[in-house]
Amino acid sequence: MLRNRSGRSGRLARLRIEKPPQLVALAFAAAAGLVTLLLSLPVASEAGTATAFLPALFTATSAVCVTGLIVVDTPTYFSSFGELVILGAIQVGGIGIMTLSSLLGLLVFRRLGLRSRMTAAVETKALGIGDVRRVLRSVVGFSLFFESVAMVVLTLRWLTAYDEPLGRAFYLGLFHAVSAFNNAGFALFSDNMISFRTDAVISLTLCLAVIAGGIGFPVLYELRRELRTPRLWTVHTRITVWTTAILLTLGTATVTAIEWSNPDTLGSAGVGGKLLAGFFLGVMPRTAGFNNIDYADADSATLLVTDILMFIGGGSAGTAGGIKVTTFALLAFVMYAEARAQPEVLVAGRTLPRQVQRQAVTVALLGVGLVVSGTLALLLLTPLPLDAVLFEVTSAFATVGLSTGITATLPGAAQLVLIALMFLGRLGPITLASALALRSRPILYRLPEERPIVG
């Protein structure tokens, strides 16, 4: 008996040490299964009847993976109990993703040699070699801080400007603050945020919470200590901050310009309202999912620009999805170095390791493959046009939650495809990058080179 227990314990220990990505996937799958069960209960619906398995599974996966795509109207279909289950799933999914991402980073450091571990700890200035408790406390602390600030502002706004009762205002503030910081995009209004398009307090509060949650825990941790000394920022923080700022600026300017005269979206608003709404439209694809326009009425060019922003996503080890801004920026540096025939890829005075270059290419191509495969599947399963299908698939993969309104009309098989995309999109880039780093092995020999023609 002792031998069997010892053998079983050894197998579990090896699983914990050697296969952390699989454990992450199992944890999220278990969470989605539990939330599906809870949402299926009669008490979770306003009608007091049991919810069918597929809508419950879709909503649960969307909440746990902090996506925001829905097949039933959240405020009218689900009861207060169901909404609280969704809120809890969003919170657990958001904090869990940040925590597990950071802990996987620590696990990668532990697999390096002592000198490399010390170098990595000094270089990042954000993650220690093994202080797991500090990491966990910091992640939870950041989450609760930003959610609390956003909740207070939103509660006061709904209480004073919209005459909501205190209890209702507090509930709305809490739900939307958690949904925003965790980049979930679930809302307790049937038109999402369209009714508050020109409300600067609500719109900007949601935007700032989304940016804070999506920029990534390592960056938040470093900015807290080195905000006034950018020269001391690590390469990761510099890439994340500057790429985020550039994408927000370009996304906002492009979408605002395209929709400026569209009477069905921004055309009827004043100049200030258009600029505010345009900024909201530039922030939310990265990857929150709140919408202040009906994307079914948006220009096709807007859908394409939003597709690009959604696919890139937000910062690493945060609540955002997509391939991440660091992946996108690193690929740009690789192309720049190749165009200039540089022997090494240089980023902010540092040399980019070839292993990191391969990881960025792999994560990006994985994302492209999933989006193309999902788009093809939905085109075969539905008669919908390409731009609407591509928008829906990209939103699911990048765990954004924006939609042209076709989600609920999709057949069951197509909804299952979106469920798989939400799950793989949320876990894929994190787990794949970690798995690649953990599985690296030195090669003690070198084969002869042969150069194929490229391009």
C-alpha positions in Angstrom: 0.0 0.0 0.0 2.8 2.4 0.9 4.5 1.6 -2.4 1.3 2.3 -4.3 0.8 5.6 -2.5 4.3 6.5 -3.1 4.0 5.7 -6.8 0.8 7.7 -7.1 2.3 10.7 -5.3 5.3 10.5 -7.6 3.1 10.6 -10.7 1.1 13.6 -9.3 4.3 15.4 -8.4 5.7 14.9 -11.9 2.4 16.2 -13.3 2.7 19.3 -11.2 6.3 20.0 -12.1 6.4 18.9 -15.7 3.0 19.7 -17.1 1.8 23.1 -15.7 0.0 24.1 -18.9 -2.2 20.9 -18.7 -3.0 21.7 -15.1 -4.1 25.3 -16.2 -6.3 23.9 -18.9 -7.9 21.4 -16.5 -8.5 24.1 -13.9 -10.3 26.3 -16.4 -12.3 23.4 -17.8 -13.4 22.4 -14.3 -14.4 26.0 -13.5 -16.4 26.2 -16.7 -18.1 22.9 -15.9 -19.1 24.0 -12.4 -20.4 27.4 -13.7 -22.4 25.5 -16.4 -24.0 23.4 -13.7 -24.9 26.4 -11.6 -26.3 28.3 -14.5 -28.4 25.3 -15.5 -30.3 25.4 -12.2 -33.9 26.8 -12.3 -33.0 29.4 -9.7 -30.5 30.9 -12.1 -33.1 32.1 -14.7 -35.8 34.7 -14.4 -38.4 32.3 -15.6 -37.5 29.8 -12.8 -36.9 27.0 -15.3 -33.7 25.0 -16.0 -31.5 26.4 -18.7 -30.5 24.1 -21.6 -27.0 22.7 -21.6 -25.6 24.5 -24.6 -26.6 28.1 -23.6 -25.4 27.4 -20.0 -22.1 26.0 -21.3 -21.6 28.9 -23.7 -22.3 31.5 -21.0 -20.1 29.7 -18.5 -17.2 29.4 -20.9 -17.6 33.1 -21.9 -17.6 34.2 -18.3 -14.7 32.0 -17.1 -12.6 32.9 -20.1 -13.6 36.6 -19.5 -14.9 36.9 -23.1 -18.4 38.4 -23.0 -20.1 36.7 -26.0 -23.7 35.8 -25.1 -26.4 33.7 -26.6 -29.1 34.9 -24.2 -29.6 38.5 -22.9 -27.9 38.5 -19.5 -30.1 41.1 -17.6 -33.4 39.7 -18.8 -32.7 36.0 -18.9 -30.7 35.4 -15.8 -31.9 36.0 -12.3 -29.9 37.8 -9.6 -28.5 34.4 -8.6 -27.4 33.7 -12.2 -25.9 37.2 -12.6 -23.9 36.7 -9.4 -22.7 33.3 -10.7 -21.5 35.0 -13.9 -19.8 37.8 -11.8 -18.0 35.2 -9.7 -16.9 33.3 -12.8 -15.5 36.5 -14.2 -13.6 37.4 -11.1 -12.2 33.9 -10.7 -11.3 33.7 -14.4 -9.6 37.1 -14.3 -7.6 36.7 -11.1 -6.8 33.1 -12.0 -5.4 34.0 -15.4 -3.2 36.7 -14.0 -2.0 34.5 -11.1 -1.4 31.4 -13.2 0.4 33.4 -15.9 2.8 35.0 -13.3 3.3 31.7 -11.5 4.1 29.9 -14.8 6.7 32.7 -15.4 8.2 31.9 -12.0 8.2 28.2 -12.9 10.2 29.0 -16.1 12.8 30.9 -14.0 13.2 27.9 -11.7 14.1 25.7 -14.6 17.0 27.9 -15.5 20.4 27.8 -13.9 21.2 29.8 -10.8 23.0 32.5 -12.7 20.3 32.8 -15.2 17.6 32.9 -12.5 19.4 35.8 -10.8 19.9 37.6 -14.1 16.2 37.2 -14.9 15.2 38.4 -11.4 17.4 41.5 -11.7 16.3 42.3 -15.3 12.6 42.0 -14.8 12.4 43.8 -11.4 8.9 42.5 -11.2 9.1 38.8 -10.4 11.4 37.3 -7.8 13.0 33.9 -8.1 10.6 32.1 -5.8 8.5 34.5 -3.7 5.1 33.0 -4.8 3.2 34.4 -1.9 4.2 38.0 -2.7 3.2 37.5 -6.3 -0.2 36.2 -5.3 -0.8 39.0 -2.8 0.2 41.6 -5.4 -2.1 40.2 -8.1 -5.1 40.0 -5.8 -4.2 43.5 -4.4 -4.0 45.1 -7.8 -7.3 43.5 -8.9 -9.2 44.6 -5.8 -7.8 48.1 -5.9 -8.7 48.9 -9.5 -12.1 47.2 -9.1 -12.9 49.1 -5.9 -12.0 52.5 -7.4 -14.1 51.8 -10.6 -16.9 50.5 -8.5 -17.1 53.7 -6.3 -17.1 56.0 -9.3 -19.7 54.0 -11.3 -21.9 53.6 -8.2 -21.9 57.3 -7.5 -22.6 58.1 -11.2 -25.6 55.8 -11.4 -26.8 57.0 -8.1 -26.6 60.7 -8.8 -27.0 61.1 -12.6 -29.6 58.3 -13.3 -31.5 58.2 -10.0 -30.9 54.6 -9.4 -31.6 53.4 -5.8 -28.5 53.0 -3.7 -28.6 49.2 -3.7 -29.2 49.0 -7.5 -26.4 51.6 -8.1 -24.0 49.6 -6.0 -24.8 46.4 -7.8 -24.4 48.0 -11.2 -21.1 49.6 -10.1 -19.8 46.3 -8.7 -20.7 44.2 -11.7 -19.4 46.5 -14.3 -16.2 47.3 -12.4 -15.4 43.6 -12.1 -16.4 43.0 -15.7 -14.3 45.9 -17.0 -11.0 45.2 -15.0 -11.2 41.6 -16.0 -11.8 42.5 -19.7 -15.0 40.5 -19.7 -17.5 42.8 -21.4 -20.6 41.4 -19.7 -23.2 44.2 -19.0 -26.5 44.4 -17.1 -28.1 46.4 -19.9 -29.7 44.9 -23.0 -28.0 47.4 -25.3 -24.7 47.0 -23.4 -23.2 50.6 -23.1 -25.0 52.2 -26.1 -27.2 54.3 -23.8 -24.1 55.7 -22.1 -22.2 56.5 -25.3 -21.9 60.2 -24.4 -21.5 59.8 -20.6 -17.8 60.7 -20.0 -17.8 59.4 -16.4 -19.1 55.9 -17.2 -17.2 55.6 -20.5 -13.8 56.8 -19.3 -14.1 54.8 -16.0 -14.7 51.6 -17.9 -11.9 52.4 -20.4 -9.3 53.0 -17.7 -10.3 49.9 -15.8 -10.0 47.9 -19.1 -6.6 49.3 -19.8 -5.4 48.6 -16.2 -6.6 45.0 -16.3 -5.3 44.4 -19.8 -1.8 45.8 -19.6 -0.6 42.9 -17.5 0.4 42.3 -13.9 4.2 42.4 -14.4 3.9 45.9 -16.0 1.5 47.1 -13.3 3.9 45.9 -10.6 6.9 47.6 -12.3 5.1 50.8 -13.0 4.1 51.1 -9.3 7.8 51.2 -8.4 9.4 52.9 -11.4 6.6 55.1 -12.9 8.7 58.3 -12.8 11.9 56.6 -14.1 11.2 55.2 -17.5 14.9 54.7 -18.1 14.8 51.9 -15.5 11.9 50.0 -17.1 12.5 46.5 -18.4 12.3 45.7 -22.1 9.0 44.0 -21.5 7.4 47.0 -19.8 8.7 49.4 -22.5 7.4 47.2 -25.3 4.0 46.8 -23.6 3.5 50.4 -22.6 4.6 51.9 -26.0 2.9 49.4 -28.2 -0.3 49.8 -26.2 -0.2 53.6 -26.5 0.4 53.4 -30.2 -2.4 50.9 -30.9 -4.8 52.8 -28.7 -4.0 56.0 -30.6 -4.2 54.5 -34.1 -7.2 52.4 -33.3 -9.1 55.3 -31.9 -8.2 57.7 -34.7 -9.0 55.2 -37.5 -12.3 54.0 -36.1 -13.5 57.5 -35.3 -12.6 58.7 -38.8 -14.4 55.9 -40.4 -17.6 56.2 -38.3 -17.6 60.0 -38.1 -20.4 60.5 -40.6 -22.2 57.2 -40.2 -25.7 58.1 -39.0 -26.2 54.7 -37.5 -23.2 54.9 -35.2 -21.4 58.2 -34.4 -22.9 60.5 -37.0 -25.6 62.0 -34.8 -23.3 62.9 -31.9 -21.5 66.2 -31.4 -17.8 66.6 -31.8 -17.1 65.8 -28.1 -19.4 62.9 -28.2 -17.8 61.5 -31.3 -14.3 61.7 -29.8 -15.4 60.1 -26.6 -17.2 57.3 -28.3 -14.3 56.8 -30.7 -11.9 56.4 -27.8 -14.2 53.9 -26.3 -14.3 52.0 -29.6 -10.5 52.1 -29.7 -10.1 50.7 -26.2 -12.6 47.9 -26.0 -11.2 45.6 -28.8 -8.2 45.2 -26.5 -10.0 43.0 -25.2 -13.0 44.1 -23.1 -16.1 43.6 -25.3 -18.2 46.5 -24.1 -19.9 48.2 -27.1 -21.4 51.7 -27.4 -22.5 51.2 -31.0 -24.3 48.4 -32.8 -21.5 46.7 -34.8 -24.1 45.4 -37.3 -24.4 49.0 -38.4 -20.7 49.7 -38.5 -18.7 50.1 -41.8 -16.9 47.1 -43.0 -13.6 48.9 -42.7 -14.4 49.4 -39.0 -15.0 45.7 -38.6 -11.6 45.0 -40.2 -9.7 47.4 -38.1 -11.4 46.0 -35.0 -10.5 42.5 -36.1 -6.9 43.5 -36.1 -7.0 45.2 -32.7 -8.8 42.2 -31.2 -6.3 39.7 -32.7 -3.4 41.6 -31.2 -5.1 41.9 -27.8 -3.5 43.3 -24.6 -0.5 42.7 -22.4 0.9 39.5 -21.3 0.0 38.0 -17.8 -3.1 40.2 -17.6 -6.8 39.7 -18.2 -6.7 40.5 -21.9 -6.7 38.0 -24.7 -5.3 37.9 -28.3 -1.7 37.0 -29.2 -0.6 39.9 -26.9 1.1 43.2 -27.8 4.5 41.9 -26.9 4.2 39.1 -29.5 3.1 41.7 -32.1 5.9 44.1 -31.3 8.6 41.4 -31.2 7.6 40.3 -34.6 7.8 43.8 -35.9 11.4 44.1 -34.5 12.3 40.8 -36.1 11.1 42.1 -39.5 12.9 45.4 -39.0 16.1 43.6 -38.2 15.7 41.3 -41.2 15.0 44.2 -43.6 18.2 45.9 -42.4 20.2 42.7 -42.6 21.1 42.9 -39.0 22.8 39.8 -37.5 20.8 40.2 -34.3 17.4 41.5 -33.3 17.9 44.5 -31.0 15.2 45.9 -28.7 15.8 48.9 -26.4 19.5 48.3 -26.1 19.1 44.5 -25.6 19.5 41.5 -27.9 16.4 39.4 -28.4 17.2 35.7 -27.9 16.4 33.5 -30.8 14.3 31.3 -28.6 12.0 34.2 -27.8 11.7 35.0 -31.6 10.6 31.4 -32.3 8.1 31.6 -29.5 6.6 34.8 -30.9 6.3 33.3 -34.4 4.7 30.2 -33.0 2.1 32.0 -30.9 1.2 34.3 -33.8 0.9 31.5 -36.3 -1.2 29.5 -33.8 -3.5 32.4 -33.5 -3.8 32.8 -37.3 -4.5 29.1 -37.7 -7.2 29.1 -35.1 -8.9 32.1 -36.6 -8.7 30.8 -40.1 -10.0 27.4 -39.1 -12.8 28.8 -37.0 -13.9 31.2 -39.8 -13.9 28.4 -42.4 -16.0 26.2 -40.0 -18.6 28.9 -39.5 -18.8 29.7 -43.2 -19.5 26.0 -43.8 -22.1 25.9 -41.0 -23.9 29.1 -41.7 -25.0 31.3 -44.7 -23.5 34.4 -43.0 -21.1 36.8 -44.8 -17.4 36.7 -44.3 -17.0 40.0 -42.5 -19.5 39.1 -39.8 -18.1 35.5 -39.4 -14.5 36.7 -39.2 -15.5 39.4 -36.6 -17.3 36.8 -34.5 -14.5 34.2 -34.7 -11.7 36.8 -33.9 -13.8 38.1 -31.0 -14.1 34.5 -29.6 -10.4 33.6 -30.1 -9.2 36.9 -28.6 -11.8 36.6 -25.8 -13.1 40.0 -26.6 -16.9 39.6 -26.7 -17.8 42.1 -29.4 -20.4 40.9 -31.9 -22.4 42.0 -34.9 -25.4 40.3 -33.2 -25.2 36.9 -34.8 -24.1 34.8 -31.8 -27.6 33.8 -30.6 -28.7 32.9 -34.1 -25.9 30.5 -34.8 -26.7 26.8 -34.9 -25.5 24.6 -32.1 -22.5 23.3 -34.0 -21.3 26.8 -34.7 -21.7 27.8 -31.1 -19.6 24.8 -30.1 -16.9 26.1 -32.4 -17.0 29.5 -30.6 -16.8 27.7 -27.2 -13.7 25.9 -28.3 -12.2 29.1 -29.7 -12.8 31.0 -26.4 -11.2 28.2 -24.4 -8.2 27.8 -26.7 -7.8 31.5 -27.2 -7.7 32.2 -23.5 -5.3 29.4 -22.7 -3.4 28.8 -25.9 -0.9 31.7 -26.0 -0.1 31.5 -22.3 0.2 27.7 -22.1 2.0 27.3 -25.4 4.6 30.0 -24.7 5.2 28.5 -21.2 5.4 25.0 -22.6 7.9 26.0 -25.2 10.1 27.7 -22.6 9.8 24.7 -20.2 10.6 22.1 -22.9 13.7 23.7 -24.3 16.6 21.2 -24.4 20.2 21.8 -25.3 21.3 20.2 -28.6 24.8 18.6 -28.3 25.3 18.4 -32.0 24.7 20.5 -35.2 23.5 19.2 -38.5 24.8 20.6 -41.8 23.1 23.8 -43.0 21.1 24.1 -46.2 19.3 27.3 -47.1 15.9 27.1 -48.9 14.6 30.0 -50.9 12.4 32.4 -48.8 10.0 34.8 -50.4 
